[in-house]
Amino acid sequence: MSFLPTVPPPLATPLAAILPSEPLLLMGAGPVPIPHAVASANGVVINHLGDTMNQVVLGLKDMAAYAFQTSSPRVLGVAGPASASMEMAIANLAWPGRRVLALVCGVFSHRLAEMALGVGADVTTVTSGALQPIRPEQVEQALAQGQFDLVTVVQGETSCGVRTGELEAIARLVQAHGALLIVDAVCTLSTTALQMDAWGIDVCVTGGQKGLSSIPGVSLIAFSEAAWTVVETRPRPMPHWCLDAARAWRFWGEHAYHYTAPVPGILALYEALRLIAEETLEARFERHARSSAALQAALQVMGLGLLVPEPDRLHSVVAVCMPEGADIPAIRRTMVEGFNVEIAGAFGLDIVRIGQMGEQCRPSNLFRVLYALGASCRLHGVPLDVAGGMAQLEQELTVFPSGSNPTTDLGIAPLVDLGPDPLPA
Ligand SMILES: Cc1ncc(COP(=O)(O)O)c(C=O)c1O
């Protein structure tokens, strides 16, 4: 064989020389730390078709339906980021001539509107006030202006830390109007209440790397029967072959070939969903609420403000105001280099964002991120009461109502013996 390469081999740096020697604690807006069971599953490759995979797919769909709180069988995985599941929702249900009402309060809700425009739909946008979600009154008003086929909304707007708290009321209005509702629950699913069937949500999407504490790259989508009927009867061919939900159903419903499924990611997602089913949604919501509230209280005692007032504050990604003049990139760099902890910056705002999704809501991670942030701020000349903040966090996390169990309530590994409840009844 005579092969004369015209491109020489590049300098191939081993991954170990690129990655930090100790993994960073990911306390940003996602991806989040993954449990050991998820990481192990992610290292396994099996045939993507066949009995073993069928069993995995069936189990995964059951557990995903539990997370979405739906009895619809039309639950599918998507090979791709959460944006791919958003795009699957839009591309299957919108086309030229379809009227879409996009409820926009930040980057990701705007992304849904962009996607709808991209497939040629007729898009009307309702924009919220600054740092506010869309209110039901705004939806009612907008729906009265015309007949819409689809409405899009984000439950947790990670970009600015705003939560659509009145999602159920919005869903009812959309249902009464006769439109289908698409909900982005990318950062919120399994961290806070969402009831796809009971609230009347038609399509719900999520990613793996946030509330579910799985890996990025395999996402989920669930369709109601009404939405699925549209998928099956759409009058024109799908512009995206991979994102064609009817084709994807071959794999997710009929165990046949669509494309080669992302096997390790599916196995990882299976384990992540299994851990959620084991914990139960109620316990998981409680753990998230308690953890995020403790973090928020401690941040405030330390001297930092929270960007979004209650009740519109998103708890799964907390937007934290940084004092004027604070060198945010330098502070975040010090957190990484000095403390091995990473938090997120923001989309053009003077804030940092701390994630409270899945494995991020563990006491050890809270103490680490709070100290890293406080100490790094101080190193860069921002005076904060770090000790006060840490003490507040300690107090918030160790005050248990009588009858509660600190081990299970906080999600501490059950082998750790914490001794008796510190607060006697
Ligand atoms: C609410 C929300 N929707 C959608 C996305 C997009 O997710 P991905 O980057 O996985 O496409 C994100 C990512 O941060 C998000 O927070």
Ligand as a Chemical Component Dictionary entry (heavy atoms), coordinates in Angstrom:
data_LIG
# 
_chem_comp.id                   LIG 
_chem_comp.type                 NON-POLYMER 
_chem_comp.pdbx_formal_charge   0 
_chem_comp.three_letter_code    LIG 
# 
loop_
_chem_comp_atom.comp_id 
_chem_comp_atom.atom_id 
_chem_comp_atom.alt_atom_id 
_chem_comp_atom.type_symbol 
_chem_comp_atom.charge 
_chem_comp_atom.model_Cartn_x 
_chem_comp_atom.model_Cartn_y 
_chem_comp_atom.model_Cartn_z 
_chem_comp_atom.pdbx_ordinal 
LIG C1 C1 C 0 -34.060 25.901 30.675 1  
LIG C2 C2 C 0 -33.105 25.394 29.647 2  
LIG N1 N1 N 0 -33.585 25.007 28.464 3  
LIG C3 C3 C 0 -32.776 24.522 27.508 4  
LIG C4 C4 C 0 -31.418 24.429 27.694 5  
LIG C5 C5 C 0 -30.564 23.912 26.588 6  
LIG O1 O1 O 0 -29.900 22.757 26.999 7  
LIG P1 P1 P 0 -28.697 22.164 26.135 8  
LIG O2 O2 O 0 -27.555 23.097 26.318 9  
LIG O3 O3 O 0 -28.465 20.803 26.697 10 
LIG O4 O4 O 0 -29.125 22.129 24.734 11 
LIG C6 C6 C 0 -30.884 24.827 28.912 12 
LIG C7 C7 C 0 -29.438 24.754 29.145 13 
LIG O5 O5 O 0 -28.875 25.382 30.006 14 
LIG C8 C8 C 0 -31.749 25.313 29.911 15 
LIG O6 O6 O 0 -31.291 25.689 31.098 16 
# 
loop_
_chem_comp_bond.comp_id 
_chem_comp_bond.atom_id_1 
_chem_comp_bond.atom_id_2 
_chem_comp_bond.value_order 
_chem_comp_bond.pdbx_ordinal 
LIG C1 C2 SING 1  
LIG C2 N1 SING 2  
LIG C2 C8 DOUB 3  
LIG N1 C3 DOUB 4  
LIG C3 C4 SING 5  
LIG C4 C5 SING 6  
LIG C4 C6 DOUB 7  
LIG C5 O1 SING 8  
LIG O1 P1 SING 9  
LIG P1 O2 DOUB 10 
LIG P1 O3 SING 11 
LIG P1 O4 SING 12 
LIG C6 C7 SING 13 
LIG C6 C8 SING 14 
LIG C7 O5 DOUB 15 
LIG C8 O6 SING 16 
# 
